[in-house]
């Protein structure tokens, strides 16, 4: 793939990310995508075999962005303080005006028939669990799973009840769990 083609694909993915996150992946049709992005079907199909592959590429790009962001948030720190920073970051993320929940969960729910989309979403959640696990002073699978559940629950709850402060509550519960570990 030439640098120009890769740049064009990356540009499409960035702009697709905006429309997919705002409107969902399932209900947005190709005609609407083409109109919104002011491009052609030929351009889409030069970069993606079909809409499913486009959604998977969007999720993969978003996964990398989350990985980069979390690495920046914790830096080279580990332990409970680093894990709590993830929840502090989540508090900021869920209070953003355009927040509508977890992009991976939304895509998986909207596309239950797609093994590729389900796999991309599951892969992201597996990463999050292993990321929490990597922050622990000693390996604790159960605690990493609990932190992931708190993180996911805060994302879901914040989409419907922003005023409830789910990420703040999740951070508090995470602090309690890690103090007992």
N, C-alpha and C positions, 0 to 999 in steps of 0.2 A: 504494500500500500504506500503510495507516495505521500510525502509530507503534506502536500496540498490536499489530498484526499482525506488524510487523517485529520487535518485541521478542519475541514468541512464537516466530517463526521462528528468530531468533538463539538463543533459549533451547533450542529443539529441536536446532539444529545443535551447540551446545556439548555437550549431553548425548549426541547421536548420535556426536560425535567420540570421546567416552570409550568407548562400546561398540564402535564400528567399529575403533578402534585396538587395543583389548584383544582383540577376537574376530574381526576381519576383516570385510570388507564383503560377501563373497559368501555365506558360510554362515549369516549372521544373517538370518533371515526376518522378514517384516513382523509376524507374530504375536509373535515374540520381542521385536522392537523396541517394539511397542505395549505389551507387558507390562512391559518394563524401564523404559520412559519414563512409564508410567502415563498414557497418553493414548488417543486413539481414532483409527481409520482416517480418519475425517472430518477430524480435525485435521491428520494427515499430508498428506492429499490437498488440503487447503486451501492448503498451502505448497509442495508438491512434486507434479509430475505423475505421477511414478513413482519407484521405488527408484533407478534410474540417475541421475535428476536430483538425488535426495537425496545420493547419493554424490559427484556432481560439486560440489554446493554445499558439502559437508563438505570436499572437497579444496581448493576455492577459499578457504574460511574458514581452513583450515590453512596454505595458501600465504601468505595475508596475515599470519597470525601469525608465520610464519618470516621473512617480509620485515621485519616490525616488529622482531623479535628481532635479526636480523642488523644492521639499521641501528643498533640500540641498542648492540650489541656493538662495532662499529667506530667509531661516532660519526662525526666528521668527518675521521677519519684515513684515509690511503691507504698504499699500499706494502706491502712484505713483512710488517711488524709487524701491520698491520690484517688481512691474510690469515691470519697465524698465530693471531690472536685468534679467528678463526672455528673453527680446528681446536682451540684450547683450549676453546672453548664446546662443541664436539662431544665432547671428552673428558668434560665434565660430563654432557652429554645422554645419552651412551651408557652411563654408569655408573649412571643412574637405575634404580631397581628395576623400574619399569613399562616400561622400554625394550624394544621388540620389533622395531625396524628402521625403515626409511623408510616412512611411511604412503603416500606416492605410489607407491613401487615395489610395496608390498604390494597396493594397490588395482588397479594396472595388471596385476599377475600374476594376481590373483583374477578379473579381469574382461576377459580378452583380446578378447572379442567386442564390447566397447563402445568405439566410436570416441570418444565424449564423455569417458569416463574416461581412456582412453589420452591424449587431447589435454590434459586437465587435468594429468595427471602429467608429460607431456612439457613443457608450458608451465612448470611449476615448475622442472624441470631446466634449461630454457633460461634462466630467471631466474637460477638459481645460477651458471651459466656467465657470464652477462653481469655479475653482481655481482662475481665474481672478476676479470673483465676490467676493471671500473670501478676496481678497487683498484690496478691496475698503473700504474707511472709512465709507461710507454709501452705502447701496445696490443700485446698478445702473445696471439693466439688459441690458439696451441699450448699455452702455459703455462696459460692459463685452463682449457683442456680437461683438461690433466693434473691441475690442482688439483681440478676437478670429479670426475674419476675417483678421485682419492685420497679425496675426501669421501664419494662414493657407496660406494666399497669399504670404507671404515671403518664406514659405517652397516651395510652388509650383513654384514661379518665380525663386528662387535660383537653382532649379533643371535644369532649361533650360537656365538661363542667370546669371550664377554665378558672372560674372564681373559687373553686374548692382548694386550689393550691396543691394538687396531687404530687408534684415534683418536690415541693417542700416537705410534705408529709413523708414521701418515699425516702428523702435524704435523712430525715429524723429516724425513721425505722432502720435504715441502713446503718446509721451510727450506732444504734442500740444493738443490732445484730453483730456488728463487728467488735463492739466492746465486750460481748460475751464470748467471742471466739478466742 
